[in-house]
Amino acid sequence: MSRSAHPAGPRHGDVLPEGHFTAPPADLNALDPRVWAQTVERAGGGAVAVGGLDVRALAEEFGTPAYVLDEADFRARCRAWRDAFGRDADVFYAGKAFLSRAVVRWLHEEGLNLDVCSGGELATALAAGMPPERIALHGNNKSTEEIARAVEAGVGRIVLDSFQEIARVAHVARGLGRRQPVQIRVTVGVEAHTHEFIATAHEDQKFGLALAGGQAAEAVRRVLGLESLELTGIHSHIGSQIFDMAGFEVSARRVVGLLTEVRDEHGVELPEIDLGGGLGIAYTPEDDPREPHEIAKALGDIVTRECEAAGLAVPRLSVEPGRAIVGPTAFTLYEVGTLKELEGLRTYVSVDGGMSDNIRTALYDAEYTVALVSRSSEAEPMLSRVVGKHCESGDIVVRDAFLPADLAPGDLLAVPATGAYCRSMASNYNHALRPPVVAVRDGQAREIVRRETEEDLLRLDVG
Ligand SMILES: *Cc1c(COP(=O)(O)O)cnc(C)c1O
């Protein structure tokens, strides 16, 4: 697969051999803490529990497929990020990874800020009471209505992405009699993947204004000339599912380079820099992500060093983790429907969801693991492929997995690390009803997003 697959995070960015899989794990019943949410455990009797609740009871109450989210884990990750970055930095959760009103309230309570990138995400944030000054609006083609709603609400930051948008936001803010704080999103020519980065990537992408060739500097000049805009800083976001901090090192150096240029040319020291999100998580036990405190230290050191070298006051730093907060906190619970053994090849295990609830495998060749969770098993490992129920042969949830050979219809499977970019990218393909998100905490479970119904589908179909 090509680099275009990278947000899926195939582990090594480039080519996975066809039929790639690792050896069977020593113990099929083991739940590796690297890929499972914090409170997940195999309880007495062999069934898995999360937040103190047996998955069989959750399946009974909420049906399958369902995303099951460990609220304690979500909150703990928020706190870990907030504490790691401390008072001199801001953590913005990237709402596109997964957003709901409950999530907004958790973020608010745990002291995080929120990135939104559409009117719908902004509406969700405001509906759940996120203070507007803690919201940042992103996007490469924000509509005038989206901009107006954001300015009117008083969002703390709009991240400008094009020359047209500079004029548009300035116009809207002027019309509303506001001075809108903005950052400029720049492309620094770094392309970061899981374990490697390219420092001289061609800036051939839709986001941001290029540092190379002076677009970004021109954008700064224009924004500084507009009364209704207050330029607070420079923004850069270099990729996703990144483990290697070297890409951030280069991007921070180049962003600080621009700040230096701005000071020398305009006599202005911009007070903020945002280095974006994209921090990786473990989808399989082979993935080894950095902890928030290591990331905070690395980014803080880089920015401080570069600013000292340039004689600049150290700006206020912000980061925007999405996947790294919500990704590990949820798993998708499925029921096995059919099994098809292809002699000498593998067994196809069909579950009651698929590409409509997890498009990442089909879209990016993402890797996942899977476990039998309604019971334990001492049966031999069976090379399997977990597939969905959609009319599409690419409808694969887990390409290569070992499951116990006594797997049978009615068993429950769980695919961990599906908190990010699964429900938020879910579709109604084949008129599938999108699964609920069930939050569990201290022995209590509740739907924070309910399951779609046929009435929901038909309500949009106006005949
Ligand atoms: C997608 C995105 C993020 C979050 O990315 P993750 O990989 O979920 O951390 C942060 N900032 C911007 C601008 C983004 O587009």
The ligand as a Gaussian input file, in Angstrom:
#p B3LYP/6-31G(d) Opt

LIG

0 1
 C       -6.793000      15.309000      12.761000
 C       -6.170000      16.458000      13.433000
 C       -5.747000      16.344000      14.743000
 C       -5.844000      15.070000      15.544000
 O       -5.135000      14.035000      14.994000
 P       -4.944000      12.672000      15.851000
 O       -4.197000      11.812000      14.923000
 O       -6.301000      12.170000      16.153000
 O       -4.190000      13.060000      17.071000
 C       -5.202000      17.449000      15.352000
 N       -5.093000      18.619000      14.685000
 C       -5.505000      18.767000      13.423000
 C       -5.378000      20.073000      12.763000
 C       -6.059000      17.701000      12.743000
 O       -6.451000      17.840000      11.486000

